[in-house]
Amino acid sequence: MLASPFAFLCDADHGFLLGRVIADEAELLTIAVDPLHRNRGAGMALVASFLDTAKQRGATTAFLEVSAENPAAIALYAKAGFARVGLRKGYYLDPQNRKVDALVLSRQI
Ligand SMILES: CC(C)(COP(=O)(O)OP(=O)(O)OC[C@H]1O[C@@H](n2cnc3c(N)ncnc32)[C@H](O)[C@@H]1OP(=O)(O)O)[C@@H](O)C(=O)NCCC(=O)NCCS
């Protein structure tokens, strides 16, 4: 049986992640780690928790969007097994109102 729509928060001492599952697809909506506590594994732990919860809720594929100009997040997601499946040109506006592409990443769960 497929999961019904479900939004969830993965919490850590110095960060959080919001995700949701709809049918057999999970989406990582946002993730943030306190700047004073980055590069210590919190981001990876949050993504692992997201994948665990999504799997428990019946998801078989995970998706997310990330700015093409966010190398830290892109590296985190690559390490977590995500690969690029799409490109949204000019999807974000940066603080200078400049259009920035979004990468669409996915992985099986
Ligand atoms: C992206 C973010 C969540 C990473 O959190 P983190 O706790 O620092 O990540 P981790 O320590 O678990 O790092 C895991 C991997 O990500 C990559 N990574 C993390 N920070 C990086 C950086 N500044 N530069 C390059 N790679 C980086 C590395 O591959 C790292 O593995 P390694 O330590 O073995 O090299 C954090 O930088 C953040 O909160 N950024 C601001 C919010 C944001 O951009 N969210 C993403 C929106 S889509």
The ligand as an ORCA input file, in Angstrom:
! r2SCAN-3c Opt
* xyz 0 1
  C      24.613     22.206      3.299
  C      24.716     22.011      4.821
  C      23.358     21.557      5.365
  C      25.789     20.943      5.126
  O      25.747     20.676      6.530
  P      27.057     20.119      7.302
  O      26.623     19.687      8.651
  O      28.155     21.120      7.229
  O      27.432     18.855      6.403
  P      28.349     17.611      6.845
  O      29.351     18.032      7.863
  O      27.458     16.466      7.202
  O      29.127     17.299      5.493
  C      28.821     16.180      4.687
  C      29.506     16.306      3.347
  O      29.008     17.449      2.647
  C      30.067     18.049      1.892
  N      30.268     19.418      2.369
  C      29.725     19.989      3.472
  N      30.110     21.279      3.567
  C      30.906     21.532      2.499
  C      31.585     22.688      2.012
  N      31.537     23.864      2.674
  N      32.283     22.590      0.862
  C      32.339     21.422      0.179
  N      31.722     20.272      0.593
  C      31.005     20.333      1.731
  C      31.281     17.181      2.087
  O      31.292     16.200      1.065
  C      31.009     16.536      3.429
  O      31.645     15.298      3.571
  P      33.154     15.237      4.193
  O      33.067     15.932      5.521
  O      33.420     13.771      4.313
  O      34.023     15.966      3.233
  C      25.165     23.343      5.503
  O      26.305     23.839      4.835
  C      24.099     24.430      5.538
  O      23.265     24.477      6.461
  N      24.113     25.316      4.540
  C      23.147     26.451      4.512
  C      21.757     25.992      4.161
  C      21.716     25.321      2.801
  O      22.414     25.705      1.862
  N      20.833     24.295      2.697
  C      20.648     23.568      1.457
  C      19.466     24.084      0.721
  S      19.109     23.009     -0.668
*
